[in-house]
Amino acid sequence: MGSVTINRRLFLWAVTSALAGFLFGFDTVVISGAEQRIQSLWHLSAGMHGIAIGSALYGTVLGSLLGSWPTDRYGRRATLMAIGVLYLGGAVWSALAPDVYSFAAARIIGGLGIGVSTIVAPLYIAEISPPTRRGLLAGMFQFNIVFGILLAYLSNALLAGAGPDAWRWMLAVAAIPSLIYIVCCFALPESPRWLIGVKNDLPEGLRVLRLISPLSTTSEVEAQAAEIKLSSANNATRRKASSKASTKVSSKAPSLFGILYIKELRRPVSLAFLIAFFNQLSGINAILYFAPRIFELTGLGVESALLQSVGIGLTNLIFTFVGLRLIDKLGRRTLLYIGSYGYIASLSLVAWGFFSGHYGIVPIGIFAFIAAHAIGQGAVIWVYIAEIFSNYYRASGQALGSFTHWIFAALLTTFFPKIVTAFAPGYVFSFFALMMALQWVWVKTRVIETKGVPLEEIQERLMGTV
């Protein structure tokens, strides 16, 4: 996109869309300070407690399942704005919920926003970013997630002494950034790749491309627009050619599950599925959701456990920043390697601490785990999934990765309270360490590097390969 310098306008657009990640992080983790009070208030069994706390994740599964449709049908900008409305409604309703069923319904609404955000926000940023800065800009979505996580932990700690209804205030606070985000979205332009490749609005697409790359010449902008249009046309043609009933094939991109049956997408589909699968099988969401409970298993009091959780948020933020500084220098694959080594070492340390009774080592291992995640999977996942599919299939591919991420997150969060009751924590963390050893093998044998490569070139490297 012409000059590799990030102009101020482009940076602000990326930051604004990445604020969806802030709401994602805040909404996801704020429940950690309220979950034990909710269980005692409504006298919930372990099973019902897991369902209530995991209800937001069921919403994310639904949002990730359906989110590619509005993203392609109505555009990236309109979908980003709708996310803010879902967050706002979920925050207010959950804070006022009179019973567990109303609470679960409210959390599902907020979860819908999370699920859709993991499709459209990284996708939008990737589509407006120059190749050499795409990792940094798209990675700001993850940075905002962990920033939201940190503020959620901090907010919980500050509000913990606000009385028996403190948990309601913890949840209600999310309404403030939701309103700010909705207002900011009005300043966003539409993605030029959606305008040109999906809506077929070349004049408006050219206008946005000029705003993104003001130093590029007219011929350079027109050449890029032509490449985007050709890429989308080629994919539509390929899809029709591969169909036995080509005359009945819609010009619209296939659904999330539809791309599973397209032979030339086997490689990007497997990459999107496995990066999301391993992300959750590290145990990251279980640790973020139940951090205070895990720390209490080591003998820490409730207030100390909450403060340790704030430390998790701070560690996550610091090392996410490190990951974003490295992602366009070392590359996505290298960061996944680094993260895998860190996962294996830290999770093994936590397991040993629980097995041996050296509980003082457990918080150290958890903090090391968070650092490894932030530099590795955390910094890479949403950037990578947004890169490996072509313009034509990107929304559906992003939905696949998001759906995989959230279905496993929902299952893990729902069953984690039962798992740590049925099995010693050492066995649970040993399982997570084993899964990260398998991730290392996958990174070594199957993951390709996308650093600095134009989106249209990445698709040519992956499509048609097995």
matplotlib code that plots the C-alpha trace (Angstrom):
import matplotlib.pyplot as plt

x = [0.0, 2.5, 4.5, 5.1, 4.7, 1.4, -0.4, -2.3, -5.7, -5.1, -3.7, -6.8, -9.1, -7.2, -7.3, -11.0, -11.9, -9.5, -11.5, -13.9, -11.1, -11.1, -14.8, -14.2, -11.4, -13.3, -16.6, -14.9, -12.9, -15.0, -17.0, -14.0, -14.6, -18.3, -18.6, -18.3, -20.7, -23.2, -22.9, -23.6, -26.4, -28.5, -27.3, -26.0, -24.7, -21.3, -23.0, -25.4, -22.6, -20.6, -23.5, -24.2, -20.6, -20.0, -23.2, -21.4, -19.3, -22.4, -23.2, -19.7, -20.2, -23.4, -21.9, -18.9, -21.3, -23.4, -21.0, -19.7, -23.2, -23.6, -19.8, -20.3, -23.9, -23.9, -20.2, -17.4, -18.3, -22.0, -21.1, -18.5, -21.1, -23.6, -21.1, -21.1, -24.9, -24.7, -22.0, -24.0, -27.2, -25.4, -23.6, -26.7, -29.0, -26.5, -25.9, -29.7, -30.5, -32.9, -32.2, -29.7, -31.8, -32.0, -28.3, -27.4, -29.6, -27.9, -24.4, -25.4, -26.2, -22.8, -21.2, -22.8, -20.9, -17.6, -18.1, -18.8, -16.0, -13.4, -14.5, -14.9, -12.4, -9.2, -10.5, -11.2, -7.8, -6.0, -7.9, -6.9, -3.3, -0.1, 1.7, 4.7, 2.6, -0.3, 0.9, 1.3, -2.0, -4.1, -2.4, -3.8, -7.0, -5.3, -3.5, -6.9, -8.2, -5.5, -5.9, -9.6, -8.6, -6.3, -8.8, -11.5, -9.3, -8.4, -12.0, -13.0, -10.4, -11.4, -15.1, -14.7, -15.5, -18.6, -21.0, -23.2, -24.1, -20.5, -20.7, -23.5, -21.3, -18.4, -20.6, -22.3, -19.0, -18.7, -21.5, -19.2, -16.6, -19.4, -21.0, -17.6, -16.9, -20.3, -19.7, -16.1, -17.3, -19.1, -15.7, -14.7, -14.7, -15.7, -13.1, -11.8, -11.6, -15.2, -16.3, -14.4, -14.5, -17.9, -20.1, -18.5, -18.3, -15.0, -15.3, -15.8, -13.1, -10.6, -11.5, -10.8, -7.6, -6.4, -7.2, -5.2, -2.2, -2.1, 1.5, 0.7, 0.2, -3.1, -1.7, -0.5, -3.9, -5.7, -3.3, -4.1, -7.8, -7.5, -5.6, -8.3, -11.0, -9.2, -8.5, -12.2, -13.3, -10.8, -12.0, -15.7, -14.7, -12.8, -15.7, -18.1, -15.6, -15.3, -19.0, -20.9, -23.8, -21.9, -25.0, -26.7, -23.7, -24.3, -21.8, -21.8, -19.0, -19.8, -20.8, -18.5, -19.3, -19.4, -15.7, -15.0, -15.9, -13.8, -10.7, -8.4, -9.1, -7.9, -4.6, -6.0, -9.0, -6.7, -4.5, -7.4, -8.9, -5.8, -4.5, -7.8, -8.0, -4.5, -5.2, -8.0, -6.4, -3.5, -6.1, -5.9, -9.6, -10.0, -7.1, -8.4, -12.0, -11.1, -7.8, -9.0, -10.2, -7.0, -4.9, -7.2, -6.3, -2.8, -3.9, -4.2, -7.2, -9.9, -8.5, -4.9, -6.3, -8.0, -4.8, -2.8, -5.4, -4.5, -0.9, -2.0, -3.7, -0.6, 1.7, -0.6, -0.5, 3.3, 4.1, 1.4, 3.2, 6.4, 4.7, 3.3, 6.8, 8.2, 5.4, 6.5, 10.2, 10.5, 7.3, 4.2, 5.7, 8.7, 6.4, 4.3, 7.6, 8.6, 5.1, 5.1, 8.3, 7.0, 3.7, 5.3, 7.8, 5.3, 2.4, 4.8, 6.0, 2.4, 1.6, 4.7, 3.8, 0.4, 1.7, 4.6, 2.7, 5.1, 2.2, 4.4, 5.7, 2.2, 1.7, 5.1, 4.2, 0.9, 2.6, 5.1, 2.3, 0.5, 3.8, 4.3, 0.7, 0.9, 4.1, 3.0, -0.6, -2.1, -0.2, -0.6, -4.0, -6.3, -3.7, -2.9, -6.5, -7.3, -4.3, -4.6, -7.9, -8.5, -10.8, -13.6, -13.4, -12.0, -15.2, -16.2, -12.6, -12.4, -15.8, -14.4, -11.4, -13.5, -16.2, -13.5, -11.9, -15.2, -16.8, -13.7, -13.6, -17.3, -16.8, -13.6, -15.2, -18.4, -16.7, -13.6, -15.3, -16.2, -12.8, -10.8, -13.2, -12.9, -9.2, -6.2, -5.1, -1.7, -3.3, -5.3, -2.2, -0.2, -2.9, -2.6, 1.2, 0.8, -1.4, 1.2, 3.8, 1.5, 1.2, 5.0, 4.9, 2.2, 4.1, 7.2, 5.5, 2.6, 2.6, 3.7, 5.1, 3.0, 5.1, 5.3, 3.4, 0.5, -2.9, -3.5, -0.1, -0.7, -3.8, -1.8, 0.6, -2.1, -5.0, -4.7, -2.1, -2.7]
y = [0.0, 2.6, 3.9, 1.5, 4.4, 4.2, 7.4, 8.9, 8.3, 4.6, 4.2, 5.7, 3.5, 0.4, 1.5, 2.2, -1.2, -2.8, -1.3, -4.2, -6.3, -4.2, -4.9, -8.5, -8.8, -6.8, -8.7, -12.1, -11.7, -9.4, -12.4, -13.8, -11.4, -12.1, -15.9, -17.1, -14.5, -15.5, -19.1, -18.4, -15.9, -18.2, -21.4, -23.0, -26.5, -27.0, -28.0, -25.0, -22.7, -23.8, -23.2, -19.7, -18.6, -20.2, -18.7, -15.8, -18.3, -20.0, -16.6, -16.3, -19.7, -18.5, -15.1, -16.8, -19.2, -16.4, -13.4, -14.0, -13.3, -9.7, -9.1, -10.0, -8.9, -5.5, -4.7, -4.6, -1.1, -1.7, -5.0, -3.3, -0.8, -3.6, -5.2, -2.2, -2.4, -6.0, -5.3, -2.4, -4.4, -7.4, -5.3, -3.4, -6.5, -8.8, -6.2, -5.9, -9.7, -10.9, -14.6, -17.0, -17.5, -13.8, -13.5, -16.3, -14.7, -11.3, -12.9, -14.7, -11.3, -9.9, -13.2, -12.6, -9.4, -11.2, -13.9, -11.5, -9.2, -12.0, -12.3, -8.7, -6.7, -8.5, -9.0, -5.3, -4.3, -6.8, -5.5, -1.9, -2.5, -2.4, -5.9, -4.7, -3.4, -5.8, -7.9, -4.8, -3.2, -6.4, -7.4, -4.3, -6.3, -8.7, -5.9, -4.4, -7.7, -8.0, -4.3, -5.0, -8.1, -6.0, -3.3, -5.9, -7.5, -4.1, -3.0, -6.2, -5.6, -2.0, -2.9, -6.0, -4.1, -2.4, -4.6, -7.6, -6.1, -5.4, -8.1, -6.1, -3.0, -5.1, -6.1, -2.7, -0.8, -2.4, -0.1, 2.9, 1.7, 0.2, 3.6, 5.2, 2.5, 2.9, 6.6, 6.1, 3.7, 6.4, 7.7, 4.4, 4.0, 0.8, -1.8, -1.2, -5.0, -5.4, -2.5, -3.7, -7.5, -8.0, -4.9, -4.2, -0.5, 0.4, 4.2, 4.1, 1.4, 3.6, 6.6, 4.6, 3.2, 6.8, 7.7, 4.6, 5.3, 9.1, 8.9, 6.4, 7.5, 7.2, 4.3, 2.4, 2.7, 1.7, -1.3, -2.4, -2.1, -4.2, -6.9, -7.0, -7.3, -9.9, -12.0, -12.0, -12.8, -15.7, -17.2, -17.0, -18.6, -21.4, -22.1, -22.4, -24.5, -26.9, -27.4, -30.0, -27.6, -24.5, -22.7, -22.9, -21.7, -18.3, -15.5, -15.1, -16.7, -20.0, -20.3, -21.3, -25.0, -24.7, -24.0, -27.3, -29.1, -26.9, -28.9, -26.0, -24.6, -27.6, -26.0, -22.7, -24.5, -26.8, -24.0, -21.9, -24.8, -26.0, -22.6, -22.0, -25.5, -25.4, -21.9, -23.2, -26.5, -24.5, -23.8, -20.0, -19.3, -21.6, -19.8, -16.3, -17.1, -18.9, -17.3, -16.3, -19.9, -21.4, -19.1, -20.0, -23.7, -22.7, -21.3, -17.7, -15.7, -14.2, -10.7, -11.9, -14.1, -11.1, -9.1, -11.9, -11.8, -8.2, -9.3, -11.7, -8.9, -6.7, -9.5, -10.3, -6.6, -6.2, -9.4, -8.8, -5.5, -7.4, -9.9, -7.1, -5.5, -8.8, -10.1, -8.2, -8.7, -12.4, -13.6, -15.5, -18.9, -18.0, -16.5, -19.7, -21.6, -19.4, -19.6, -23.4, -23.8, -21.3, -23.2, -26.5, -25.3, -23.2, -25.6, -28.4, -26.2, -25.6, -29.3, -30.1, -27.4, -29.0, -32.6, -31.8, -29.4, -26.6, -24.2, -21.1, -22.1, -22.2, -18.4, -18.1, -20.8, -19.2, -15.8, -17.5, -19.2, -15.9, -14.4, -17.3, -17.0, -13.3, -13.5, -16.6, -17.6, -14.5, -12.2, -14.4, -16.1, -13.4, -11.9, -15.3, -16.4, -13.0, -13.5, -17.0, -16.8, -14.9, -11.8, -14.0, -16.5, -14.3, -13.7, -17.4, -18.5, -16.0, -17.4, -20.9, -20.0, -18.0, -20.7, -23.3, -21.1, -20.4, -23.8, -25.2, -22.2, -22.8, -26.5, -25.9, -23.2, -25.1, -28.2, -26.7, -26.4, -30.1, -31.1, -29.5, -31.1, -34.6, -34.5, -33.2, -29.9, -31.4, -33.8, -31.0, -28.8, -31.9, -32.4, -28.8, -29.2, -32.3, -30.5, -27.8, -30.4, -31.4, -27.8, -27.6, -30.5, -28.9, -25.6, -27.3, -29.4, -27.5, -23.7, -21.4, -17.8, -14.9, -12.0, -9.1, -11.0, -9.2, -10.9, -11.7, -13.5, -15.5, -17.0, -18.1, -19.9, -21.8, -22.4, -25.7, -27.0, -30.0]
z = [0.0, -1.0, 1.9, 4.8, 7.2, 9.2, 8.7, 11.7, 10.1, 9.5, 13.0, 14.5, 12.5, 13.6, 17.2, 17.1, 15.6, 18.0, 20.9, 20.2, 21.7, 24.8, 25.4, 24.6, 27.2, 29.9, 29.4, 29.3, 32.5, 34.7, 35.7, 37.6, 40.4, 40.6, 40.0, 43.6, 44.9, 42.2, 43.2, 46.8, 46.1, 44.0, 45.7, 42.5, 42.1, 40.5, 37.2, 37.2, 38.2, 35.3, 32.9, 34.3, 34.2, 30.8, 29.3, 27.7, 25.9, 24.5, 23.1, 21.6, 19.9, 18.4, 17.4, 15.8, 14.0, 12.5, 12.4, 8.9, 7.5, 8.6, 8.0, 4.3, 3.9, 5.6, 5.7, 8.2, 9.6, 10.3, 12.0, 14.2, 15.3, 16.1, 18.4, 20.7, 21.0, 22.0, 24.6, 26.0, 26.3, 27.9, 30.5, 31.7, 31.7, 33.5, 36.2, 36.9, 36.6, 39.3, 38.9, 37.3, 34.2, 33.4, 34.2, 31.8, 29.0, 29.5, 29.4, 26.1, 24.6, 25.5, 24.3, 20.9, 20.7, 21.6, 19.0, 16.2, 17.3, 16.8, 13.2, 12.0, 14.0, 13.1, 9.6, 9.2, 10.5, 8.3, 5.2, 5.7, 6.8, 4.7, 4.7, 6.6, 9.5, 9.4, 12.4, 14.6, 13.6, 13.6, 16.8, 18.5, 18.8, 21.1, 22.9, 23.6, 24.8, 27.4, 28.3, 28.9, 31.0, 33.2, 33.8, 34.6, 37.2, 38.6, 38.6, 40.4, 43.0, 43.6, 43.8, 45.9, 49.1, 47.8, 49.7, 48.8, 45.4, 44.4, 41.7, 40.0, 39.9, 38.5, 35.5, 35.0, 34.5, 31.0, 29.8, 29.9, 27.3, 25.2, 24.7, 23.9, 21.4, 19.6, 19.2, 17.9, 15.2, 13.4, 12.2, 10.6, 6.8, 5.1, 4.2, 0.7, 0.1, 1.0, -1.1, -4.2, -3.7, -2.2, -2.8, -6.2, -5.4, -7.2, -6.9, -3.1, -2.7, -4.6, -2.3, 0.8, -0.6, -1.2, 2.4, 3.6, 1.3, 0.8, -0.5, -3.2, -6.8, -8.6, -10.7, -7.6, -6.0, -9.1, -9.5, -6.0, -6.5, -9.7, -7.8, -5.1, -7.7, -9.7, -6.6, -5.6, -9.1, -9.4, -6.2, -7.3, -10.6, -8.9, -6.6, -9.6, -11.6, -8.7, -8.3, -10.2, -10.5, -11.3, -12.7, -9.2, -7.2, -5.6, -6.1, -2.3, -0.4, 1.3, 5.0, 7.8, 7.3, 3.5, 3.3, 4.9, 1.6, -0.7, -1.6, -2.3, 1.2, 3.1, 4.2, 5.4, 7.0, 8.9, 10.0, 11.3, 13.1, 14.8, 15.9, 17.6, 19.0, 20.6, 21.9, 24.1, 25.0, 26.6, 29.4, 28.9, 29.3, 32.3, 34.0, 33.1, 34.2, 37.4, 38.4, 41.9, 42.5, 41.3, 43.6, 46.5, 45.9, 46.9, 50.2, 49.3, 50.8, 48.7, 48.6, 47.9, 45.1, 43.5, 43.7, 42.2, 39.3, 38.8, 38.4, 35.7, 33.8, 34.1, 33.0, 30.0, 28.9, 29.2, 27.3, 24.7, 23.9, 23.6, 21.2, 19.0, 18.8, 17.6, 15.3, 12.2, 12.9, 14.0, 12.3, 13.3, 13.2, 15.4, 18.1, 18.1, 18.7, 21.6, 23.1, 22.8, 24.8, 27.4, 27.7, 28.2, 30.8, 32.8, 32.8, 33.9, 36.7, 37.9, 37.7, 39.8, 42.3, 42.9, 43.0, 45.3, 47.6, 46.8, 46.3, 46.3, 42.9, 41.4, 41.0, 39.4, 36.9, 36.2, 35.5, 33.3, 31.4, 30.8, 29.5, 27.1, 25.9, 25.4, 23.3, 21.3, 20.7, 22.1, 19.8, 16.7, 16.6, 15.4, 13.1, 11.5, 10.9, 9.2, 6.9, 5.6, 3.7, 0.5, 0.3, -1.0, 1.8, 4.6, 6.6, 6.5, 7.3, 10.2, 11.4, 11.3, 13.5, 15.8, 16.2, 16.9, 19.5, 21.3, 21.2, 23.0, 25.3, 26.2, 26.9, 28.9, 31.0, 31.6, 32.8, 34.5, 38.0, 37.8, 36.4, 39.3, 41.7, 40.2, 39.5, 41.3, 39.8, 39.0, 36.5, 34.9, 34.3, 33.1, 30.4, 29.3, 29.1, 26.9, 24.5, 24.1, 23.3, 20.4, 19.4, 19.1, 16.7, 14.6, 14.4, 13.3, 10.6, 9.2, 10.0, 7.2, 7.7, 6.6, 7.8, 5.4, 2.6, 0.8, 1.5, -2.1, -2.3, 0.9, -0.7, -3.7, -1.5, 0.4, -1.9, -3.8, -1.4, 0.9]

ax = plt.figure().add_subplot(projection="3d")
ax.plot(x, y, z, "-o")
ax.set_aspect("equal")
plt.show()
